[in-house]
Amino acid sequence: MVNWIWMGMIVFSVIFGAANGKMEKVAEAAFGGAQTGVTVCLGLISILVFWMGLMRIAEDAGLIRMISRIMAPVVRRLFPDVPTDHPAMGYILSNMSANLLGLGNAATPMGIKAMQELQKLNVNPTIATPAMCTLLALNTASITLVPTTMIAIRMNFGSLHPADIVAPTLLATLVSTGVAIIVDRWYRKRNKIPPTSHTIDKTGARPPTSLYKPSAPAGGG
């Protein structure tokens, strides 16, 4: 869907430029944007390497594990249909902890692994479970304590106080996460989503699919 949106914007720009006789401006904007993108990326390398190294030290020192233990009671409430001792819960905690510290490179593989483990609990593999939807919503609106990338961009463009973005970012992500949780709970109650992952058998085995099939109407057809 996103690819189609981008394609539509590009086609519209070319047609609009041709209709107004400003195709040279379209070409200049395209090449100028590409050049700016490369310049910004090269300027961010050293800054991001520093921040990623700093965060990696914190990760190796056990900071993510400590945050995971603190977050565990809350996360269990957010994912009531995931067994507490299932591998999915561990990956979810690690993913959320990494996002909290702005460790996007570490959070992404953990999030993918969490989704794979949640799929093992899924009775209907073609439909996302409520837990999957919750994880996706929380990743999209994740609370961020250290917005590493934004700080790096501000430093690259000569900001005198690049870390001033920390407090506004924390406030904004707190609000977005709160809204994501509220909407997620509301949709669960509104749609009365039937369980698509089990909560009884903690071994990770799927329950019989027939448990979740609607019963035949009385009297037959």
Backbone bond lengths (Angstrom), bond angles and torsions (degrees), N, CA, C in turn:
res aa  C-N    CA-C-N  psi(-1)  N-CA   C-N-CA  omega(-1)  CA-C   N-CA-C  phi
1 M - - - 1.457 - - 1.529 111.11 -
2 V 1.333 115.95 -44.49 1.463 120.17 179.81 1.521 110.73 -62.42
3 N 1.337 116.26 -39.43 1.467 119.80 178.65 1.527 111.40 -60.83
4 W 1.323 116.35 -39.56 1.464 120.13 178.61 1.525 111.08 -66.53
5 I 1.334 116.53 -37.07 1.471 119.94 178.18 1.526 110.28 -62.99
6 W 1.344 115.94 -46.65 1.463 119.44 178.91 1.530 111.17 -63.02
7 M 1.325 116.05 -42.10 1.462 119.62 178.89 1.522 110.90 -61.36
8 G 1.321 117.10 -41.54 1.458 121.00 178.28 1.515 112.32 -62.48
9 M 1.352 116.70 -41.29 1.463 120.54 178.69 1.528 111.27 -64.07
10 I 1.341 115.90 -41.46 1.472 119.82 -179.66 1.527 110.71 -65.23
11 V 1.334 115.92 -47.78 1.471 119.90 -179.26 1.522 110.61 -62.06
12 F 1.346 116.92 -42.97 1.465 120.37 179.64 1.525 110.79 -61.69
13 S 1.345 116.77 -41.24 1.466 120.47 -179.41 1.521 111.35 -63.69
14 V 1.329 116.07 -43.45 1.467 119.85 -179.60 1.526 110.57 -64.92
15 I 1.332 116.84 -45.34 1.471 120.35 -179.75 1.525 110.73 -64.07
16 F 1.342 116.55 -42.77 1.464 120.42 -179.45 1.524 110.71 -64.29
17 G 1.355 116.23 -41.79 1.458 120.16 178.89 1.518 112.19 -65.03
18 A 1.343 116.08 -40.35 1.466 119.89 179.09 1.521 111.01 -66.91
19 A 1.337 116.66 -39.22 1.467 120.43 -178.96 1.521 111.81 -66.50
20 N 1.328 117.35 -28.61 1.462 121.22 -178.77 1.526 112.78 -100.40
21 G 1.329 116.25 5.97 1.457 119.98 178.73 1.515 114.05 67.14
22 K 1.345 116.99 32.31 1.463 120.67 -178.03 1.525 111.19 -125.82
23 M 1.324 116.22 40.99 1.459 119.94 179.10 1.517 112.00 -62.48
24 E 1.363 116.54 -31.08 1.467 118.49 179.00 1.521 110.74 -64.91
25 K 1.338 117.19 -32.88 1.461 120.75 177.87 1.528 110.86 -68.60
26 V 1.328 115.54 -37.48 1.462 119.70 177.55 1.522 110.12 -62.93
27 A 1.337 116.39 -44.75 1.464 120.70 179.42 1.525 111.08 -63.89
28 E 1.340 116.70 -43.09 1.464 120.59 178.80 1.526 111.20 -61.79
29 A 1.333 116.34 -42.18 1.464 120.03 -179.96 1.525 111.25 -65.05
30 A 1.336 116.86 -39.79 1.463 120.95 -179.50 1.524 111.29 -63.68
31 F 1.340 116.38 -49.83 1.462 119.73 -179.02 1.528 111.41 -71.21
32 G 1.332 116.82 -35.08 1.464 119.74 177.92 1.513 112.02 -65.38
33 G 1.339 116.19 -40.01 1.462 120.04 177.58 1.514 112.19 -64.94
34 A 1.335 116.33 -40.78 1.463 120.12 178.21 1.524 111.12 -63.35
35 Q 1.337 116.35 -41.79 1.462 120.47 179.60 1.524 111.01 -64.88
36 T 1.328 116.60 -42.58 1.465 120.22 178.86 1.521 111.20 -63.00
37 G 1.346 116.13 -40.02 1.460 120.04 179.27 1.516 112.17 -60.92
38 V 1.335 116.37 -44.37 1.466 120.44 179.12 1.524 110.67 -64.73
39 T 1.334 116.95 -42.41 1.468 121.09 -179.47 1.522 111.41 -61.70
40 V 1.327 115.79 -45.01 1.469 120.09 -179.97 1.521 110.59 -64.18
41 C 1.341 117.27 -44.15 1.467 120.68 -179.36 1.524 111.61 -60.98
42 L 1.335 116.89 -43.97 1.462 120.03 179.28 1.522 111.16 -64.06
43 G 1.334 116.15 -37.53 1.457 119.41 179.32 1.511 113.53 -69.83
44 L 1.341 116.39 -24.28 1.465 120.25 -177.50 1.523 113.06 -85.80
45 I 1.330 117.15 -15.76 1.462 119.73 -172.55 1.527 111.94 -56.79
46 S 1.323 117.10 -53.63 1.467 119.85 -175.70 1.524 111.69 -63.98
47 I 1.342 116.43 -39.41 1.463 119.92 -178.45 1.522 110.68 -67.42
48 L 1.342 116.07 -44.95 1.456 119.75 -179.27 1.522 111.81 -67.46
49 V 1.337 116.76 -36.15 1.465 119.82 177.08 1.526 110.01 -60.30
50 F 1.331 116.39 -42.26 1.466 120.34 178.56 1.526 110.97 -61.93
51 W 1.345 116.97 -50.31 1.465 120.59 -177.77 1.523 111.40 -65.35
52 M 1.339 117.37 -41.90 1.455 120.16 179.69 1.525 111.16 -64.57
53 G 1.342 115.92 -38.52 1.458 119.29 176.53 1.512 111.95 -64.24
54 L 1.334 115.74 -41.44 1.463 120.44 178.71 1.524 110.76 -63.10
55 M 1.322 116.17 -43.90 1.456 120.05 179.77 1.525 111.66 -69.33
56 R 1.328 116.86 -32.45 1.467 119.94 178.07 1.525 110.48 -66.18
57 I 1.330 116.36 -37.72 1.466 120.02 175.83 1.524 109.91 -61.57
58 A 1.342 115.37 -43.57 1.469 119.66 178.40 1.525 110.76 -62.93
59 E 1.334 116.21 -38.36 1.468 120.44 179.06 1.522 110.75 -65.35
60 D 1.352 116.62 -46.36 1.459 120.57 179.89 1.525 112.07 -66.48
61 A 1.325 116.24 -25.93 1.463 120.32 179.18 1.527 112.30 -78.19
62 G 1.328 116.47 -4.26 1.460 119.94 176.84 1.512 114.94 95.65
63 L 1.334 116.71 12.85 1.464 119.05 -177.52 1.525 111.50 -65.22
64 I 1.341 117.02 -40.14 1.464 120.07 179.43 1.526 110.78 -65.05
65 R 1.341 116.77 -40.22 1.464 119.41 178.54 1.522 110.71 -63.66
66 M 1.330 116.71 -39.33 1.460 120.22 179.30 1.530 110.92 -65.23
67 I 1.337 116.42 -43.84 1.464 120.28 178.68 1.523 110.31 -64.71
68 S 1.332 116.97 -37.18 1.463 120.73 179.13 1.519 111.11 -61.74
69 R 1.332 116.70 -41.32 1.462 119.69 178.90 1.524 110.99 -64.87
70 I 1.338 116.62 -38.24 1.464 120.37 179.63 1.527 110.70 -67.64
71 M 1.333 116.18 -38.38 1.460 121.01 -175.91 1.521 113.45 -81.78
72 A 1.322 117.60 -14.70 1.467 121.10 -172.46 1.529 114.04 -52.93
73 P 1.352 120.18 -48.36 1.476 118.92 -178.90 1.525 113.15 -59.98
74 V 1.337 116.68 -38.53 1.470 120.32 -179.96 1.522 110.69 -69.69
75 V 1.324 116.42 -43.26 1.463 120.84 -177.29 1.526 110.94 -65.05
76 R 1.329 117.36 -35.36 1.470 119.54 178.01 1.524 111.06 -62.10
77 R 1.325 116.61 -35.11 1.469 119.98 177.89 1.528 111.53 -72.13
78 L 1.329 115.95 -33.19 1.465 119.53 179.24 1.525 111.85 -73.61
79 F 1.337 116.44 -25.96 1.469 121.31 -179.73 1.530 109.45 -124.31
80 P 1.336 117.56 67.76 1.469 119.96 -175.57 1.519 113.73 -68.15
81 D 1.340 117.85 -20.68 1.456 120.51 -177.68 1.524 112.77 -92.88
82 V 1.328 117.41 9.21 1.466 121.30 176.80 1.526 108.40 -109.50
83 P 1.330 118.50 122.16 1.466 120.58 178.59 1.522 111.72 -55.93
84 T 1.322 116.45 138.46 1.466 120.55 -174.09 1.525 112.84 -63.81
85 D 1.337 117.27 -27.77 1.462 119.39 -178.55 1.528 112.50 -101.65
86 H 1.329 117.02 13.13 1.469 120.21 177.96 1.528 109.29 -80.96
87 P 1.343 118.51 145.44 1.474 120.70 179.20 1.519 113.86 -54.18
88 A 1.328 117.41 -30.13 1.468 120.32 -179.62 1.519 111.37 -58.30
89 M 1.326 117.24 -38.75 1.462 120.66 -178.69 1.521 110.96 -64.33
90 G 1.317 117.38 -39.46 1.458 120.52 178.22 1.518 112.21 -64.08
91 Y 1.333 116.61 -42.79 1.466 119.99 178.58 1.524 111.55 -67.79
92 I 1.328 117.00 -36.31 1.468 120.25 177.46 1.521 110.19 -62.67
93 L 1.322 116.93 -45.19 1.467 121.20 179.48 1.525 110.98 -62.73
94 S 1.323 117.00 -43.93 1.465 120.39 179.51 1.523 111.07 -64.72
95 N 1.326 116.75 -40.76 1.463 121.48 179.28 1.521 111.37 -62.34
96 M 1.320 116.78 -46.90 1.461 120.53 -178.37 1.526 111.17 -68.25
97 S 1.328 116.92 -36.33 1.466 120.40 178.70 1.523 110.96 -66.65
98 A 1.336 116.82 -41.55 1.464 120.43 178.65 1.527 111.07 -65.12
99 N 1.333 117.29 -40.84 1.464 120.50 176.90 1.521 111.07 -62.85
100 L 1.310 116.43 -36.88 1.461 121.23 179.88 1.521 111.00 -60.28
101 L 1.329 116.42 -34.91 1.462 121.56 -178.77 1.528 112.54 -92.84
102 G 1.326 117.27 3.52 1.459 119.92 -179.69 1.513 113.63 76.67
103 L 1.326 117.13 19.25 1.465 121.25 -179.62 1.527 109.81 -89.93
104 G 1.325 116.41 71.60 1.455 120.43 -177.16 1.514 113.10 -60.34
105 N 1.345 117.19 -39.21 1.465 120.76 -179.13 1.521 111.77 -64.72
106 A 1.330 117.02 -31.40 1.460 120.60 178.02 1.522 111.27 -84.37
107 A 1.330 116.68 -32.34 1.465 120.82 -176.44 1.522 112.21 -70.95
108 T 1.335 117.21 -36.25 1.468 120.33 -174.95 1.527 113.29 -60.95
109 P 1.350 119.95 -52.97 1.471 118.26 179.31 1.520 112.88 -63.51
110 M 1.343 117.14 -32.82 1.463 119.69 177.55 1.526 110.83 -66.77
111 G 1.342 115.93 -39.42 1.455 120.00 178.22 1.519 111.96 -65.46
112 I 1.337 116.64 -40.88 1.467 120.70 178.03 1.523 110.44 -63.29
113 K 1.328 115.86 -43.29 1.464 119.78 179.41 1.522 110.85 -65.63
114 A 1.331 117.01 -37.66 1.467 120.39 177.51 1.524 110.62 -61.65
115 M 1.335 116.95 -42.51 1.465 120.84 178.18 1.529 110.92 -63.17
116 Q 1.328 116.77 -39.78 1.462 120.28 179.18 1.527 110.94 -64.06
117 E 1.330 116.44 -40.19 1.462 120.03 178.49 1.527 111.06 -69.67
118 L 1.332 117.13 -37.62 1.465 120.09 177.07 1.525 110.89 -65.02
119 Q 1.322 116.44 -32.46 1.465 120.06 178.46 1.522 110.90 -65.16
120 K 1.331 117.12 -30.30 1.463 120.34 178.12 1.526 111.34 -66.69
121 L 1.338 116.66 -24.95 1.458 121.08 177.99 1.524 111.99 -89.05
122 N 1.313 116.58 -3.32 1.457 121.51 -172.86 1.522 110.82 -83.89
123 V 1.323 116.65 123.11 1.458 121.17 178.47 1.524 111.02 -73.21
124 N 1.334 116.49 -36.34 1.468 121.60 179.08 1.522 108.20 -114.27
125 P 1.333 118.25 95.38 1.474 121.38 -173.98 1.520 114.83 -61.28
126 T 1.322 118.13 -15.98 1.466 120.40 -178.24 1.526 112.71 -88.42
127 I 1.333 117.43 -5.75 1.467 121.61 -178.38 1.525 108.97 -124.19
128 A 1.327 116.98 131.38 1.467 121.12 178.54 1.522 110.10 -66.92
129 T 1.322 116.15 138.78 1.460 120.70 178.47 1.531 109.84 -80.05
130 P 1.339 117.52 162.94 1.469 119.94 174.76 1.525 112.38 -55.74
131 A 1.336 117.05 -37.12 1.467 120.28 179.47 1.525 110.97 -64.21
132 M 1.323 117.47 -38.87 1.465 121.10 177.62 1.524 110.77 -63.51
133 C 1.327 116.00 -43.80 1.468 120.20 179.47 1.524 110.94 -63.66
134 T 1.335 116.20 -40.32 1.464 120.10 178.69 1.520 111.08 -63.53
135 L 1.334 116.71 -44.30 1.463 120.70 -179.99 1.523 110.90 -62.73
136 L 1.324 117.22 -42.08 1.461 120.95 179.46 1.526 111.00 -63.82
137 A 1.337 116.40 -42.04 1.468 120.37 179.82 1.524 111.13 -64.45
138 L 1.329 116.76 -42.66 1.463 120.28 -179.01 1.524 111.56 -69.27
139 N 1.330 117.52 -32.02 1.469 119.98 176.65 1.515 111.43 -70.30
140 T 1.327 116.07 -35.91 1.462 120.00 -179.85 1.522 111.30 -69.65
141 A 1.331 116.57 -36.81 1.473 121.17 -175.79 1.524 110.73 -115.14
142 S 1.312 116.66 40.11 1.464 121.09 -171.88 1.525 113.25 -67.88
143 I 1.336 115.41 137.90 1.466 120.59 172.04 1.528 108.59 -64.16
144 T 1.323 116.89 133.15 1.466 121.71 -177.98 1.520 110.00 -127.66
145 L 1.317 116.02 118.39 1.468 120.77 177.77 1.521 111.33 -81.27
146 V 1.337 116.44 -39.11 1.465 121.12 -177.13 1.526 108.95 -126.15
147 P 1.344 119.26 96.92 1.470 121.66 178.63 1.524 111.13 -75.22
148 T 1.317 115.45 77.57 1.462 121.65 -172.28 1.525 113.20 -53.70
149 T 1.329 116.69 -48.76 1.466 120.11 -175.83 1.522 111.70 -63.91
150 M 1.328 117.37 -43.40 1.463 120.59 -179.26 1.527 111.33 -65.66
151 I 1.325 116.89 -39.39 1.466 120.08 176.73 1.525 109.98 -61.91
152 A 1.337 116.01 -42.31 1.466 120.42 179.99 1.527 111.27 -63.90
153 I 1.323 117.31 -41.68 1.470 120.44 179.18 1.524 110.76 -64.21
154 R 1.330 116.75 -42.33 1.472 120.14 179.65 1.525 110.86 -64.61
155 M 1.332 117.06 -38.68 1.460 120.45 176.70 1.522 110.58 -65.10
156 N 1.330 116.41 -39.91 1.460 120.84 -178.66 1.527 112.10 -64.05
157 F 1.321 116.97 -31.65 1.462 120.94 -179.68 1.525 112.81 -96.55
158 G 1.341 116.12 15.93 1.452 120.85 171.11 1.510 116.40 80.26
159 S 1.324 118.06 26.44 1.462 120.38 178.28 1.530 110.17 -65.29
160 L 1.333 116.08 136.34 1.463 120.01 178.82 1.521 111.63 -73.40
161 H 1.318 117.19 -29.05 1.467 121.80 -179.05 1.531 108.74 -133.45
162 P 1.322 117.51 72.82 1.472 120.32 -175.21 1.520 114.03 -63.79
163 A 1.330 117.53 -26.92 1.465 120.17 -177.72 1.522 112.89 -82.12
164 D 1.334 117.64 -0.95 1.465 119.77 178.07 1.522 112.17 -63.99
165 I 1.311 116.86 -14.14 1.462 121.34 -179.47 1.521 111.74 -76.27
166 V 1.331 117.93 -13.02 1.465 121.11 -174.02 1.525 111.76 -61.38
167 A 1.337 117.73 -53.14 1.466 120.80 -177.13 1.530 112.36 -63.45
168 P 1.346 119.58 -48.75 1.472 118.94 177.48 1.528 113.01 -60.82
169 T 1.336 116.10 -37.81 1.464 119.25 179.40 1.517 110.97 -65.61
170 L 1.330 116.42 -42.42 1.460 120.37 178.47 1.524 110.72 -61.05
171 L 1.336 116.37 -44.70 1.466 120.52 179.32 1.528 110.97 -63.03
172 A 1.336 116.24 -45.95 1.470 120.38 -178.72 1.524 111.66 -63.40
173 T 1.336 116.69 -42.37 1.463 119.14 -178.69 1.523 111.75 -73.56
174 L 1.326 117.75 -29.26 1.469 120.11 173.44 1.523 110.27 -62.30
175 V 1.333 115.62 -45.35 1.467 120.23 179.31 1.526 110.64 -64.57
176 S 1.337 116.69 -46.51 1.469 119.90 -178.05 1.525 111.38 -63.77
177 T 1.333 117.00 -38.95 1.461 119.97 178.19 1.519 110.87 -66.99
178 G 1.337 116.34 -41.65 1.463 119.95 177.34 1.516 111.81 -60.09
179 V 1.324 116.60 -44.23 1.471 121.06 178.56 1.527 110.39 -63.83
180 A 1.338 116.74 -41.86 1.468 120.55 179.67 1.526 111.05 -60.82
181 I 1.329 116.99 -42.67 1.467 120.73 179.98 1.525 110.75 -66.32
182 I 1.338 116.59 -44.05 1.471 120.56 -179.41 1.528 110.90 -61.83
183 V 1.335 116.37 -46.91 1.466 120.17 -179.81 1.522 110.68 -65.03
184 D 1.336 117.29 -38.98 1.461 121.45 178.97 1.522 110.60 -61.99
185 R 1.341 117.20 -46.53 1.471 120.64 178.70 1.527 110.73 -63.92
186 W 1.329 115.65 -39.70 1.463 120.09 -178.44 1.523 111.13 -63.42
187 Y 1.330 116.15 -42.96 1.459 119.58 179.70 1.526 111.03 -67.18
188 R 1.312 116.38 -36.67 1.467 118.92 178.53 1.525 110.55 -61.86
189 K 1.336 116.35 -46.32 1.463 119.63 -179.03 1.523 111.56 -71.06
190 R 1.324 116.53 -39.27 1.461 120.38 -177.27 1.519 111.73 -64.97
191 N 1.322 115.37 -45.57 1.460 119.66 -177.41 1.519 112.89 -86.82
192 K 1.348 115.83 -10.71 1.462 120.76 -178.49 1.522 110.01 47.56
193 I 1.321 114.23 56.42 1.466 121.47 -173.68 1.524 110.15 -61.39
194 P 1.339 118.50 122.92 1.456 120.17 177.29 1.515 110.33 -68.65
195 P 1.322 118.25 153.61 1.463 120.34 -178.38 1.513 111.49 -63.44
196 T 1.329 115.94 123.78 1.463 120.68 175.56 1.514 110.64 -110.86
197 S 1.321 116.58 1.75 1.461 121.31 170.96 1.515 106.47 -139.76
198 H 1.317 117.64 144.37 1.451 119.95 -170.81 1.518 111.78 -85.05
199 T 1.313 115.65 161.31 1.458 120.55 178.31 1.523 111.24 -128.28
200 I 1.327 117.86 2.77 1.461 120.15 -175.39 1.518 110.50 -97.73
201 D 1.319 116.18 -56.58 1.456 121.30 -179.62 1.515 109.58 -79.71
202 K 1.325 117.53 111.79 1.453 121.44 -175.75 1.527 112.91 -89.98
203 T 1.323 117.13 9.30 1.458 119.30 -179.33 1.512 111.81 -84.39
204 G 1.330 116.87 -13.63 1.453 119.76 -178.57 1.511 113.09 98.53
205 A 1.345 117.64 -2.64 1.456 120.17 179.26 1.519 110.65 -76.62
206 R 1.330 115.86 145.15 1.456 119.35 -179.84 1.527 110.19 -77.18
207 P 1.328 117.26 142.34 1.457 119.61 174.86 1.520 109.55 -76.28
208 P 1.320 117.67 164.39 1.465 119.20 177.87 1.518 111.03 -57.35
209 T 1.333 115.75 133.65 1.456 119.80 -178.50 1.516 111.41 -61.33
210 S 1.344 117.11 -30.31 1.456 120.57 -176.34 1.519 112.36 -61.90
211 L 1.342 116.94 -22.21 1.460 119.99 179.09 1.511 111.26 -61.11
212 Y 1.311 117.75 -26.41 1.448 121.55 -174.04 1.526 112.72 -108.67
213 K 1.334 117.10 5.74 1.450 119.60 176.34 1.519 109.41 -85.68
214 P 1.333 118.43 138.74 1.457 119.89 178.14 1.513 110.64 -64.14
215 S 1.326 116.66 139.46 1.453 120.98 -178.84 1.517 110.41 -72.04
216 A 1.321 116.73 152.90 1.458 121.38 -179.24 1.512 109.87 -69.74
217 P 1.334 119.02 144.33 1.459 120.98 179.86 1.514 111.43 -63.44
218 A 1.324 115.35 146.35 1.456 120.74 -178.10 1.523 110.19 -62.94
219 G 1.316 116.76 140.06 1.455 121.17 176.73 1.512 114.00 90.29
220 G 1.352 116.43 -8.73 1.460 119.68 177.73 1.512 112.00 69.80
221 G 1.350 116.15 -167.78 1.456 121.12 -177.76 1.496 110.80 -97.37
